[in-house]
């Protein structure tokens, strides 16, 4: 019979990722200006601010031209 070895670091990492997703702001949720400012401050203090724990982007870069196209101004 083989024993199961659980790496605590991997387990904690997985748990943290799951909890962060469950508690994240979802589409169409309304938040206050103060909550936005706190989130941006927290993001600025992150070691890896450009992706969520699962690798999805948290920030995207768009040129002025890209924005104008989205609003059909170009």
C-alpha positions as CSV (number, residue, x, y, z in Angstrom):
1,X,0.0,0.0,0.0
2,X,1.5,3.3,-1.0
3,X,1.3,6.3,1.3
4,X,0.1,9.7,0.0
5,X,2.5,12.5,0.5
6,X,1.0,16.0,0.5
7,X,3.2,18.9,0.0
8,X,2.0,21.6,2.4
9,X,3.3,24.5,0.3
10,X,1.4,23.2,-2.8
11,X,-1.7,22.6,-0.7
12,X,-1.6,26.1,0.8
13,X,-0.9,27.7,-2.6
14,X,-3.9,25.9,-4.1
15,X,-6.1,26.9,-1.2
16,X,-5.0,30.5,-1.5
17,X,-5.8,30.5,-5.3
18,X,-9.2,29.0,-4.8
19,X,-10.1,31.5,-2.0
20,X,-8.9,34.5,-4.0
21,X,-11.1,33.4,-7.0
22,X,-14.2,32.8,-4.8
23,X,-13.8,36.3,-3.1
24,X,-12.9,38.2,-6.3
25,X,-15.0,40.9,-7.9
26,X,-17.1,39.4,-10.6
27,X,-18.5,41.0,-13.8
28,X,-21.3,43.5,-13.2
29,X,-20.6,43.8,-9.5
30,X,-20.6,47.4,-8.3
31,X,-17.9,48.7,-6.0
32,X,-17.3,52.2,-4.6
33,X,-14.5,54.6,-5.6
34,X,-12.9,53.9,-2.2
35,X,-12.9,50.1,-2.9
36,X,-11.3,50.8,-6.3
37,X,-8.6,52.9,-4.7
38,X,-7.9,50.2,-2.1
39,X,-7.7,47.5,-4.8
40,X,-5.3,49.6,-6.9
41,X,-3.1,50.2,-3.8
42,X,-3.1,46.5,-3.0
43,X,-2.3,45.6,-6.6
44,X,0.6,48.1,-6.5
45,X,2.0,46.2,-3.5
46,X,1.9,42.8,-5.1
47,X,5.0,40.9,-6.1
48,X,3.3,39.8,-9.4
49,X,0.7,42.5,-10.1
50,X,0.1,41.7,-13.8
51,X,-1.7,38.4,-13.5
52,X,-4.1,36.7,-11.1
53,X,-3.0,33.5,-9.3
54,X,-4.2,31.4,-12.2
55,X,-2.3,33.5,-14.8
56,X,-5.1,35.7,-16.2
57,X,-4.2,39.3,-16.8
58,X,-5.1,41.9,-14.2
59,X,-3.9,44.9,-16.3
60,X,-3.9,45.4,-20.0
61,X,-2.2,48.1,-22.0
62,X,-4.1,49.9,-24.7
63,X,-2.9,52.7,-27.0
64,X,-4.9,55.8,-27.5
65,X,-5.7,54.6,-31.0
66,X,-7.0,51.3,-29.6
67,X,-9.4,53.2,-27.3
68,X,-10.5,55.5,-30.0
69,X,-11.4,52.4,-32.2
70,X,-13.4,50.9,-29.4
71,X,-15.5,54.1,-29.2
72,X,-15.6,54.4,-33.0
73,X,-13.8,57.7,-33.0
74,X,-11.3,56.7,-35.6
